Amino acid sequence: MVGRGLIRFASPPAGDYTRAFLVLAVDWRFTPSVFPAKCFPMLQRLHIALLTLLFFNGGSARGDDAAVSAAPDAIPARTVVLTFDDAVKSHVTVVAPLLKELGFGATFFVTHAWMDDAQHFLSWDDVAAIHKMGFEIGNHTWTHGSFNTPLGAARLADELARVEIELARVGVPKPISFAWTGNAFGPESVAVLEAAGYRLARRGMQPEVPYGRIHPGPLFDPARHHALLIPTAGDGYPDWNLAHFKKVVDRAAAGKIAVLQFHGVPDVVHPWVHTPVDQFRQYMRYLKDNDFHVIALGDVEKYLPTEPVDDDPTLKMRYPDGK
């Protein structure tokens, strides 16, 4: 059986586009090869309509086969999650080849926002190449807008679906991981993410650490933090150095995870989140030489508790404040 949530179907036979549309409206992981290109606009509308229906009826696109294990694995000491935002060109030319060489996992959060600048940002084919190298591809919305308000939440299902459609065109499965754009979040958008079937989402160091401050952020504790509001332990700024990097990751004791957020390596267009290549190599070499367990955000799912952490105070927060 395929499909999640309110409707479940047997796998459709080749050419049965009507049933396949319904399957994909519930679960975009179904193989894109089933559909001719002309079907994608109609599928997008069905997908968005179902997500909207689920959201406004308090539903969820998660089904029994998406549930986490009843007995979560123990988190090893020195566990680090690597994440890379904004679909910067250096992700395919510098970052992914280096991480593959080191045997590290990582998640690349993609957005279409800057893809028209082909010199500095990824194409969808580049994204597919990173996926084929064995890395997780996550959703970072179509426009990289703000989704911390009810108005933003009303746009989110569409933005998620547009990225999912482009990923499907190049053979990348529907993501389970999301990164909050601009590290902004709000309760309405958390509900949209859950309805859309996202199981993990990374926020920034905020509100615990003010944006731009060079200071370690909170470690991720699955017993304390909701899986759709996973905090960043370190947000890579150009003023970082190896000493600060060590301070961030060395706190990752058993049961806690240091989630790292990087952008371009280098990042020419967004210099305020640029990481120099030589420094990045130093950071990764430190992780390798000191036997860190370096994984993608999607790998965290096996560490999640059986029940959601509904008492995480950030579930009721809106960051930054907005109307």
C-alpha distance (Angstrom), angle and dihedral (degrees) to the residues before:
residue distance angle dihedral
M1 . . .
V2 3.77 . .
G3 3.79 131.7 .
R4 3.77 133.6 63.4
G5 3.77 140.3 -130.9
L6 3.79 121.2 12.1
I7 3.80 99.1 2.3
R8 3.81 132.6 40.9
F9 3.80 127.5 -174.3
A10 3.77 139.4 -179.7
S11 3.79 113.1 -106.5
P12 3.82 106.9 -79.2
P13 3.80 119.7 -117.8
A14 3.78 117.8 -112.6
G15 3.81 110.1 -75.1
D16 3.82 95.2 18.1
Y17 3.80 92.5 121.7
T18 3.81 96.9 163.1
R19 3.78 93.9 61.2
A20 3.78 91.5 38.3
F21 3.83 90.2 54.6
L22 3.80 89.1 56.8
V23 3.79 92.1 47.3
L24 3.78 92.4 51.9
A25 3.78 92.9 44.9
V26 3.79 85.3 64.0
D27 3.81 99.8 33.7
W28 3.80 122.7 15.8
R29 3.82 91.7 -166.6
F30 3.81 90.8 88.7
T31 3.81 110.0 113.2
P32 3.82 112.4 -83.9
S33 3.80 90.2 -144.7
V34 3.83 88.6 79.1
F35 3.82 91.2 71.4
P36 3.80 132.6 65.0
A37 3.80 113.9 -133.4
K38 3.81 92.1 -106.4
C39 3.81 89.8 66.1
F40 3.81 96.5 61.7
P41 3.85 99.7 83.8
M42 3.81 91.9 52.6
L43 3.81 90.9 44.8
Q44 3.78 91.3 52.1
R45 3.81 91.0 53.7
L46 3.83 91.8 49.0
H47 3.79 91.7 46.4
I48 3.82 92.9 50.9
A49 3.82 92.4 44.4
L50 3.79 93.0 53.5
L51 3.81 93.5 46.4
T52 3.80 89.9 50.2
L53 3.81 90.7 49.3
L54 3.79 91.3 49.9
F55 3.81 92.3 47.6
F56 3.78 97.2 50.2
N57 3.82 92.1 44.2
G58 3.79 93.1 50.0
G59 3.80 91.6 -112.4
S60 3.75 132.7 144.8
A61 3.76 132.7 -139.8
R62 3.79 90.6 -144.5
G63 3.77 115.7 104.9
D64 3.78 135.7 -173.8
D65 3.80 92.5 -82.8
A66 3.84 90.1 55.9
A67 3.77 94.3 55.5
V68 3.77 118.3 118.8
S69 3.78 121.4 -115.2
A70 3.80 117.1 -75.3
A71 3.79 88.5 -132.3
P72 3.82 109.5 44.8
D73 3.78 117.4 -150.3
A74 3.79 119.4 -108.5
I75 3.79 113.3 -103.1
P76 3.80 111.1 -119.6
A77 3.78 119.7 -131.3
R78 3.80 115.3 -97.5
T79 3.81 94.9 31.0
V80 3.80 114.5 161.3
V81 3.82 129.5 -178.4
L82 3.81 116.5 -152.7
T83 3.82 118.7 -153.0
F84 3.80 130.6 176.6
D85 3.80 123.2 -164.6
D86 3.81 139.3 -156.2
A87 3.85 103.0 25.5
V88 3.80 94.8 -94.8
K89 3.83 115.6 -174.7
S90 3.81 92.0 -122.6
H91 3.81 88.4 66.2
V92 3.80 89.4 75.4
T93 3.82 98.6 31.5
V94 3.83 100.6 42.5
V95 3.79 115.8 3.7
A96 3.81 105.7 45.8
P97 3.84 95.6 45.2
L98 3.82 91.3 49.9
L99 3.80 94.1 47.3
K100 3.81 91.4 47.5
E101 3.79 89.9 51.7
L102 3.82 90.0 52.2
G103 3.81 93.9 45.2
F104 3.82 94.0 -119.0
G105 3.78 128.6 149.0
A106 3.81 122.2 -134.9
T107 3.79 143.8 165.4
F108 3.81 122.3 -127.5
F109 3.81 112.4 -157.5
V110 3.78 109.7 -152.7
T111 3.79 131.9 -157.1
H112 3.79 130.5 174.4
A113 3.81 91.3 -141.8
W114 3.81 97.4 106.8
M115 3.82 102.5 17.5
D116 3.81 92.7 112.4
D117 3.81 84.9 74.2
A118 3.80 94.8 74.4
Q119 3.80 93.2 176.3
H120 3.80 95.0 62.4
F121 3.81 104.9 23.0
L122 3.78 138.1 53.6
S123 3.77 127.1 -95.4
W124 3.80 119.7 -140.4
D125 3.80 87.6 -104.2
D126 3.81 88.6 55.7
V127 3.80 88.7 52.3
A128 3.81 89.4 52.0
A129 3.80 89.8 50.8
I130 3.81 91.0 54.7
H131 3.81 89.7 49.0
K132 3.82 90.2 51.3
M133 3.80 89.0 53.5
G134 3.79 87.0 64.3
F135 3.80 102.0 -99.8
E136 3.80 127.8 132.9
I137 3.80 117.9 -108.7
G138 3.80 115.2 -149.0
N139 3.81 133.2 -171.6
H140 3.82 120.2 -103.8
T141 3.85 95.7 169.7
W142 3.79 129.4 -101.6
T143 3.82 100.6 -91.8
H144 3.83 102.5 22.2
G145 3.81 87.8 -125.3
S146 3.80 129.6 154.6
F147 3.80 117.9 -79.1
N148 3.80 101.7 173.7
T149 3.84 95.0 103.1
P150 3.82 134.4 62.5
L151 3.81 88.7 -107.3
G152 3.79 90.5 53.3
A153 3.80 91.3 46.9
A154 3.80 89.6 55.4
R155 3.83 88.8 61.7
L156 3.79 97.7 42.1
A157 3.82 100.9 85.2
D158 3.81 90.3 54.9
E159 3.80 92.5 47.8
L160 3.79 92.3 49.9
A161 3.80 92.0 48.3
R162 3.81 94.0 50.2
V163 3.80 91.0 55.6
E164 3.81 91.1 45.0
I165 3.81 91.1 52.8
E166 3.81 93.1 52.5
L167 3.79 91.0 46.5
A168 3.80 90.3 51.5
R169 3.81 90.7 51.8
V170 3.82 89.6 61.2
G171 3.80 96.3 40.2
V172 3.80 100.3 -99.6
P173 3.84 114.5 138.0
K174 3.78 123.7 -122.5
P175 3.80 108.6 -78.9
I176 3.79 123.6 -116.0
S177 3.82 92.1 -166.6
F178 3.80 129.7 72.8
A179 3.80 134.3 -176.1
W180 3.80 119.1 -149.4
T181 3.80 108.8 -119.1
G182 3.79 113.2 -119.0
N183 3.82 84.2 0.4
A184 3.82 87.1 -84.7
F185 3.80 119.2 141.7
G186 3.80 142.3 168.3
P187 3.81 138.3 -177.9
E188 3.80 95.9 -106.6
S189 3.80 92.4 56.9
V190 3.80 91.6 47.0
A191 3.81 86.7 59.9
V192 3.82 91.3 49.3
L193 3.80 91.5 51.2
E194 3.78 91.7 50.9
A195 3.81 91.9 48.4
A196 3.82 89.5 50.2
G197 3.79 91.3 56.0
Y198 3.80 99.4 -106.7
R199 3.78 111.0 150.3
L200 3.81 102.8 -177.3
A201 3.80 132.1 34.8
R202 3.79 130.9 175.8
R203 3.78 122.9 -143.9
G204 3.79 126.3 -175.6
M205 3.80 131.9 -98.9
Q206 3.78 88.0 -83.6
P207 2.96 138.3 141.0
E208 3.83 89.6 20.6
V209 3.83 94.5 51.5
P210 3.84 121.0 29.7
Y211 3.80 115.0 -114.5
G212 3.79 113.1 -91.6
R213 3.80 96.2 18.6
I214 3.82 114.7 129.2
H215 3.79 97.9 -130.8
P216 3.82 134.8 115.3
G217 3.78 113.6 -91.5
P218 3.80 128.5 -144.6
L219 3.78 120.3 -64.0
F220 3.80 116.9 -124.1
D221 3.79 112.2 -104.1
P222 3.83 110.0 -177.4
A223 3.80 89.9 -156.2
R224 3.83 91.8 57.8
H225 3.80 107.2 27.6
H226 3.80 127.0 65.9
A227 3.82 112.0 -119.4
L228 3.82 91.7 -122.5
L229 3.81 92.0 53.3
I230 3.80 103.1 47.0
P231 3.82 109.5 165.4
T232 3.79 126.2 -127.7
A233 3.81 115.3 -120.9
G234 3.79 93.5 -165.6
D235 3.81 131.8 13.9
G236 3.80 109.2 -160.2
Y237 3.80 111.6 -121.6
P238 3.82 126.6 174.4
D239 3.82 89.8 -112.4
W240 3.80 92.2 62.6
N241 3.79 119.6 112.4
L242 3.80 134.3 -173.1
A243 3.81 92.8 -93.8
H244 3.80 91.3 57.1
F245 3.80 91.7 44.3
K246 3.80 89.9 55.1
K247 3.80 90.3 48.9
V248 3.81 89.6 55.3
V249 3.81 100.0 46.2
D250 3.81 101.0 33.7
R251 3.82 89.4 70.2
A252 3.82 91.5 67.8
A253 3.80 100.0 111.4
A254 3.80 124.4 169.0
G255 3.80 110.2 -61.5
K256 3.83 94.7 24.8
I257 3.80 131.2 83.9
A258 3.80 129.4 -152.1
V259 3.81 105.9 -141.7
L260 3.81 111.6 -162.6
Q261 3.80 125.6 -158.2
F262 3.79 120.7 -156.5
H263 3.79 133.4 166.9
G264 3.81 123.8 -169.8
V265 3.81 124.0 -5.6
P266 2.99 86.2 -137.7
D267 3.80 108.4 7.7
V268 3.80 108.9 -168.3
V269 3.81 98.6 170.9
H270 3.83 96.4 45.6
P271 3.81 103.8 36.4
W272 3.83 94.0 169.5
V273 3.84 88.0 72.0
H274 3.81 96.9 33.7
T275 3.81 119.4 134.0
P276 3.83 116.5 -161.4
V277 3.80 112.9 -124.9
D278 3.82 95.5 -126.7
Q279 3.80 91.9 51.4
F280 3.79 91.9 47.6
R281 3.80 90.1 52.9
Q282 3.81 88.9 52.3
Y283 3.81 91.3 51.5
M284 3.80 93.1 49.7
R285 3.80 92.7 44.9
Y286 3.80 89.4 53.6
L287 3.80 90.2 54.3
K288 3.81 91.7 48.2
D289 3.80 96.6 45.2
N290 3.80 92.1 48.8
D291 3.80 97.5 47.9
F292 3.79 98.9 -114.2
H293 3.81 117.6 175.2
V294 3.82 99.9 -122.6
I295 3.81 115.8 -168.5
A296 3.81 145.5 156.7
L297 3.78 122.8 -97.9
G298 3.80 89.8 -109.9
D299 3.81 89.5 60.7
V300 3.81 88.9 64.6
E301 3.80 91.9 73.4
K302 3.80 92.9 85.0
Y303 3.82 89.0 60.4
L304 3.80 95.9 54.4
P305 3.82 120.4 111.3
T306 3.79 120.6 -110.3
E307 3.82 93.1 -107.7
P308 3.82 126.1 44.1
V309 3.80 116.8 -101.3
D310 3.79 96.7 -112.0
D311 3.81 95.3 169.7
D312 3.82 94.9 64.5
P313 3.84 101.8 127.2
T314 3.82 92.1 -143.7
L315 3.82 88.7 69.0
K316 3.81 87.5 75.2
M317 3.80 95.4 41.2
R318 3.78 131.2 98.0
Y319 3.80 112.5 -153.3
P320 2.91 119.8 -137.1
D321 3.77 98.1 16.8
G322 3.78 112.2 -102.5
K323 3.77 141.4 152.9
